Amino acid sequence: MRLTTKIFNSHPKTDGDFFLGIKTILGFKPKDIDIYKKAFLHRSVNKRDEEGNPMNYERLEFLGDAMLGTIISKHLYNEVPEGDEGYLTKMRSKIVSRKHLNELGKDLELLRFVESRIPKTHFGDNIHGNVFEALVGAIYLDRGYPYCEKFINERVIRPYVDIEQLEGKVISYKSLVIEWCQKQKKTFHYDVYEDTGNDELKHFAVKLTISDRILAKARATSKKKAEEKASRRAYFALQSRIDNQ
């Protein structure tokens, strides 16, 4: 017996509902609504175009990422004339960090538009940022650069980009600690050690050693998360020295 997979998290029932929902988010009328439908099409639906090419949001995500970076770069270039290349790059990274993009996608409730064969409870947080970038890519293809810039100004820059606040925002404690160690010519290494926890979900235990001294330990569900958590603890232990370097 052949089973038909149920499609979860599909678009609103009519194209009209989808059009109005997207129009409200954009602040202007879409010209080609089909482009926006593709921006919310998950690869699990396994759709293909007439040429047999896969249809999902991933290519639009790639385009949107590039447009977002370009427009944010232009804004920072104009707003911070005294900033050098390193400063501008660091500030742009803070604005377009995966965590921030996920927050933007959540604030706009973009997940409600996603068409997928996977229940939304199975998605990781990154889908929120992925579809946000895909939406930006769709705007560029549908209405061009001026509308893309307008959307990013209205939805990203004006409500979220505060230069002074961003200057003090840490996006990676690990990068901060490593940079400090390199400047101070201190040796450092992250080591995974035996985890004796009884959690049902596998955890990784990591210890951070700086100049032959174990400075911090942490546990998390991935090695990367455990390293970041240990780095955060190390940062606060060394904060006065790191901030005053």
C-alpha positions as CSV (number, residue, x, y, z in Angstrom):
1,M,0.0,0.0,0.0
2,R,1.4,3.4,-1.0
3,L,1.4,6.0,1.7
4,T,1.0,9.7,0.9
5,T,3.2,12.0,3.0
6,K,1.3,14.8,4.7
7,I,2.6,18.3,4.0
8,F,3.1,20.3,7.1
9,N,3.4,24.0,7.6
10,S,2.1,24.8,4.1
11,H,1.3,28.2,2.8
12,P,-2.0,29.9,3.8
13,K,-5.0,28.4,2.1
14,T,-5.2,30.8,-0.8
15,D,-2.8,32.8,-2.9
16,G,-4.7,35.9,-1.7
17,D,-3.8,35.2,1.9
18,F,-0.2,34.6,1.1
19,F,0.0,37.8,-1.1
20,L,-1.5,39.9,1.7
21,G,0.8,38.4,4.3
22,I,3.9,39.1,2.2
23,K,2.7,42.6,1.3
24,T,2.3,43.4,5.0
25,I,5.8,42.3,5.8
26,L,7.4,44.0,2.8
27,G,5.5,47.3,3.0
28,F,4.9,47.3,-0.7
29,K,3.2,45.1,-3.4
30,P,5.0,42.1,-4.8
31,K,5.0,42.0,-8.6
32,D,5.7,38.3,-9.1
33,I,4.3,36.4,-6.1
34,D,5.7,33.1,-7.4
35,I,9.2,34.3,-6.5
36,Y,8.2,34.7,-2.9
37,K,6.5,31.3,-2.8
38,K,9.9,29.8,-3.7
39,A,11.5,31.8,-0.9
40,F,9.5,29.6,1.6
41,L,9.7,26.3,-0.2
42,H,11.7,23.7,1.9
43,R,13.8,21.1,0.0
44,S,11.8,18.3,1.7
45,V,8.9,19.1,-0.7
46,N,11.1,17.9,-3.5
47,K,9.7,20.2,-6.2
48,R,11.4,20.8,-9.6
49,D,10.9,23.3,-12.3
50,E,10.2,22.5,-16.0
51,E,13.9,21.9,-16.6
52,G,14.2,19.5,-13.7
53,N,16.1,21.9,-11.4
54,P,15.3,21.6,-7.7
55,M,13.0,24.3,-6.4
56,N,13.5,25.5,-2.8
57,Y,14.6,28.6,-0.9
58,E,18.4,27.8,-0.8
59,R,19.4,29.6,-4.0
60,L,17.5,32.7,-2.9
61,E,19.1,32.4,0.5
62,F,22.5,32.6,-1.2
63,L,21.4,35.7,-3.1
64,G,19.8,37.3,-0.1
65,D,22.9,36.8,2.0
66,A,25.0,38.7,-0.7
67,M,22.4,41.5,-0.9
68,L,22.1,41.9,2.8
69,G,25.9,42.1,3.2
70,T,26.2,44.7,0.4
71,I,23.5,47.0,1.8
72,I,24.7,46.7,5.4
73,S,28.3,47.4,4.2
74,K,27.1,50.5,2.3
75,H,25.2,51.8,5.4
76,L,28.3,51.3,7.7
77,Y,30.6,52.9,5.1
78,N,28.4,56.0,5.1
79,E,27.6,56.1,8.8
80,V,31.1,55.5,10.2
81,P,33.5,57.4,8.0
82,E,36.3,57.0,10.6
83,G,36.0,53.2,10.6
84,D,38.8,51.2,9.0
85,E,38.3,47.9,7.1
86,G,38.7,45.7,10.2
87,Y,36.2,47.7,12.2
88,L,33.6,47.8,9.4
89,T,34.0,44.1,8.8
90,K,33.5,43.3,12.5
91,M,30.4,45.5,12.8
92,R,28.9,44.0,9.7
93,S,29.4,40.5,11.1
94,K,27.6,41.5,14.3
95,I,24.6,42.8,12.3
96,V,24.3,39.8,9.9
97,S,25.2,37.1,12.5
98,R,23.2,33.9,12.4
99,K,21.7,34.6,15.8
100,H,20.5,38.1,14.7
101,L,19.1,36.8,11.4
102,N,17.2,34.1,13.3
103,E,15.7,36.8,15.6
104,L,14.6,38.8,12.6
105,G,12.9,35.8,11.0
106,K,11.2,35.0,14.3
107,D,10.0,38.6,14.8
108,L,8.4,38.6,11.3
109,E,6.9,35.1,12.0
110,L,8.2,33.9,8.6
111,L,7.9,30.2,9.6
112,R,4.2,30.4,9.1
113,F,4.7,30.7,5.3
114,V,7.1,27.8,5.0
115,E,5.9,24.8,2.8
116,S,7.5,21.6,4.0
117,R,7.0,17.9,4.6
118,I,8.7,18.2,7.9
119,P,6.8,19.3,11.0
120,K,8.0,22.8,12.1
121,T,8.8,21.4,15.6
122,H,11.7,19.5,13.9
123,F,13.3,22.6,12.4
124,G,16.4,24.1,14.1
125,D,16.6,27.8,14.8
126,N,18.6,28.6,11.7
127,I,15.6,28.2,9.4
128,H,14.3,31.5,10.6
129,G,17.4,33.3,9.4
130,N,17.6,31.2,6.2
131,V,14.1,32.1,5.0
132,F,14.7,35.8,6.0
133,E,17.7,35.8,3.6
134,A,15.7,34.0,1.0
135,L,13.0,36.7,1.3
136,V,15.7,39.4,0.7
137,G,16.8,37.5,-2.4
138,A,13.2,37.3,-3.6
139,I,12.7,41.1,-3.2
140,Y,15.9,41.7,-5.2
141,L,14.7,39.5,-8.1
142,D,11.1,40.9,-8.0
143,R,11.7,44.6,-7.5
144,G,15.4,45.3,-7.8
145,Y,18.0,46.9,-5.6
146,P,16.1,50.0,-4.5
147,Y,13.3,48.0,-3.0
148,C,15.7,45.6,-1.5
149,E,17.6,48.4,0.2
150,K,14.3,50.0,1.4
151,F,13.2,46.7,3.0
152,I,16.5,46.2,4.8
153,N,16.5,49.8,6.0
154,E,13.0,49.5,7.4
155,R,13.3,45.9,8.8
156,V,16.9,45.7,9.9
157,I,18.8,48.9,10.0
158,R,16.3,51.4,11.6
159,P,14.9,49.1,14.3
160,Y,18.1,47.1,15.2
161,V,21.3,48.8,14.1
162,D,22.7,51.0,16.9
163,I,26.4,51.6,16.3
164,E,27.2,52.3,20.0
165,Q,25.4,49.2,21.2
166,L,26.9,47.0,18.5
167,E,30.4,48.1,19.5
168,G,30.0,46.5,22.8
169,K,28.2,43.4,21.6
170,V,30.1,40.1,21.6
171,I,29.2,37.7,18.9
172,S,31.8,35.1,19.6
173,Y,33.6,34.7,23.0
174,K,35.8,32.1,21.5
175,S,37.1,34.5,18.8
176,L,37.6,37.2,21.5
177,V,39.6,34.8,23.7
178,I,41.7,33.5,20.9
179,E,42.5,37.0,19.6
180,W,43.6,38.0,23.1
181,C,45.8,34.9,23.5
182,Q,47.4,35.5,20.1
183,K,48.1,39.2,20.9
184,Q,49.6,38.2,24.3
185,K,51.5,35.3,22.8
186,K,49.9,32.9,25.2
187,T,49.4,29.2,24.3
188,F,45.8,27.9,24.3
189,H,43.9,24.7,23.4
190,Y,40.4,23.3,23.7
191,D,40.2,19.6,24.7
192,V,37.2,17.3,24.8
193,Y,37.3,15.2,27.9
194,E,35.3,12.2,29.2
195,D,31.7,13.2,29.9
196,T,30.1,11.2,32.7
197,G,26.7,12.9,32.6
198,N,23.5,10.9,32.5
199,D,21.6,13.1,30.0
200,E,19.5,11.3,27.4
201,L,20.9,13.7,24.8
202,K,24.6,13.3,24.1
203,H,26.7,16.1,25.6
204,F,30.3,17.2,25.0
205,A,32.6,18.3,27.8
206,V,35.3,20.8,26.9
207,K,38.1,22.4,28.9
208,L,40.0,25.5,27.8
209,T,43.6,25.6,28.8
210,I,45.6,28.9,28.5
211,S,49.3,28.9,29.3
212,D,49.2,25.4,30.7
213,R,46.4,26.4,33.1
214,I,42.8,25.1,32.8
215,L,40.8,28.3,32.9
216,A,37.3,27.0,32.1
217,K,35.1,24.0,31.5
218,A,31.7,23.6,30.0
219,R,29.2,21.0,28.7
220,A,26.8,21.4,25.8
221,T,25.1,19.3,23.1
222,S,27.8,20.0,20.5
223,K,31.6,20.5,20.7
224,K,31.2,24.0,19.1
225,K,28.6,25.1,21.7
226,A,30.7,23.7,24.6
227,E,33.8,25.6,23.3
228,E,31.8,28.8,23.1
229,K,30.4,28.3,26.6
230,A,33.9,27.6,28.0
231,S,35.2,30.7,26.2
232,R,32.5,32.8,27.7
233,R,33.5,31.7,31.2
234,A,37.1,32.3,30.4
235,Y,36.3,35.8,29.1
236,F,34.6,36.8,32.3
237,A,37.6,35.4,34.3
238,L,40.0,37.5,32.2
239,Q,37.6,40.4,31.4
240,S,39.7,43.3,32.9
241,R,42.8,42.1,31.0
242,I,41.0,41.5,27.7
243,D,39.0,44.7,27.7
244,N,42.1,46.8,28.6
245,Q,44.5,45.2,26.0
